[in-house]
Structure formats: structure tokens, C-alpha cells
Amino acid sequence: MGLRPEVFVEYRSAFAEFAKKARQARSLMAASNPDWQAIDAALIALEKARVNYNHHRDVLAQKLLSFSVRPASDSIQLEANRVREIAELRWELAGKPNGTDEENWFRAEDIVRRATAA
């Protein structure tokens, strides 16, 4: 079975959408008075786009290299890493305040959960 051209098209489209969402989130984060509700919405959209991009990247890699899909244990670790990265990003954007670890972690879990459920 050959590689369908639409696999490349879907991959490029998913990457373009991910890059667009990253630029939108970055512009919101650069505001002098950040709107946290808008930032969280942008992070959810960014995470959804990342999940979609990763899916299309993995499909393309699987087709090109005949690799199997990652084991479930790897996916769980990757998700935990994404939660940590998003929690750290929220903390840094807020100016690294003390005592916000749990709030940032729960918001990051919610962002990853909502993004992967879509």
C-alpha cells in the first residue's frame, strides 16, 4: 500500500494550524495586562492544535517508517509532561508567584483534558 498524498496535506495543514494558534497565544501573553481567561482559551486551542498536529505527524511517520503507535504508558508520560509544561508556563506568565502551584497544575490538567477530548 502506497503513501497517499493527502497524508502530507493533512500533516502540513495541522502544522499550519498549530503554528497559527501558537502565534495567537503568544500575542495574548505579550499583553501588558494579560487577560487570563483569554489566555486559557488560547492555551486550550493551542493544545488541541498540538494534539491534532501530533496525530498527523505520527500518522505520517508511521506511514514513512512503518513504526507502530506508542504504547499507552508512553502516552500517559507525554500527557503528564504536557501538564507540567503548561502549569509552568502559567506560573511564569503570572510572574512566578508563590503558592499557585496547585491552581496552575489543575488548570493545566483541565487544558490538556479538554484539548485531548476534542
Secondary structure, DSSP 4 states (H G I P E B T S, - for coil): -PPPHHHHHHHHHHHHHHHHHHHHHHHHHTSSS--HHHHHHHHHHHHHHHHHHHHHHHHHHHHHH-PPPPPHHHHHHHHHHHHHHHHHHHHHHTT--TT-HHHHHHHHHHHHHHHHH-
